[in-house]
Each structure stands twice: as structure tokens, then as C-alpha cells.
Amino acid sequence: HIDDAVAKGAKVLAGGRRLTELGPNYYAPTVLAGANAEMACACEETFGPVAPLTVFDDEAEVIAAANDTPFGLAAYFYSQDVRRIWRVAGLLETGIVGINEGALAAEAAPFGGVKESGYGREGSTHGLDDYLHTKYLCQGQLD
């Protein structure tokens, strides 16, 4: 994804190389400036330490770009504005949202995505939901 982004105009601000001194499967945390929707890092799930930076004019443009993907595992954003936090978190089409937090996984929290990033949840009591059938009973008078 990094090679693709650089070929399409992104600039590596940090990282961008294998950490061979640690072993064959380590990659330096990488920050890319100038990322756009044409790059693989913007339209495919990148399972690695890559942070592509994109400039937006307004919040609506950010939400539209974030949701314009077939994937929806997790989203992350930072804000101190409580109204914006609730608004943006509600509009993001993902199963997990990290707000002012990058390490959001916990054994007691439900984990899972939406769209092509998964169905259902694992962990927490919600992990059992796929194995249960909810039945509603409404009983009237017994006279």
C-alpha cells in the first residue's frame, strides 16, 4: 500500500521501510501525507502500521469519504467537542469507533465489523447473540 500511495503522489513523512533488524515480518510505523481516494490505502483494509493523512474541507466530506468503502471494521477520530463526538460516531459505518483512543479492544467489549468486515460480534455478552433466538411473549388476561 505504501508503494502504491507513493507512486500516486503521497509522501512518506515517517517510516516506510521494513525493520529487518527485528525480523522479516516487522515494518516501521509509517505516516503518509497527501493520501487520496485513488490509493489502495484508502480503499482496502491495511493491516499494518500505516497512517495515511488526507486533507478535508469539512466534516461532511470526512464522513462521506470514511463511509465510501465496502469495509467497516473500525474508525478512529479525535475531538473535544461532545456534540461532534456523538454526531460523528453515529454517522460512521463501522462496528467499532475509537474516540480519542487508539487501543480500543478489550475482552469485555464487543468486537466486530459491518459491511464486508464481518457479521456479528465476538467477546462480551454480545458474542453470544448469534447463538440465541430472542422470543417475545405477550400474555393477556387469564380469566
Buried (B, 14 or more C-beta within 10 A) or exposed (E): BBEBBBEBEBEBEEBBEEEEEEEEEEBBEBBBBBBBEEBBBBEEBBEEEBBBEBEEEEEEEBBEBBBEBEBBBBBBBEBEEEEEBEBBBEBBBBBBBBBEEEEEEEEEEBBBBBBEBBEEBEBBEBBEEEEEEEEEEEEEEEE
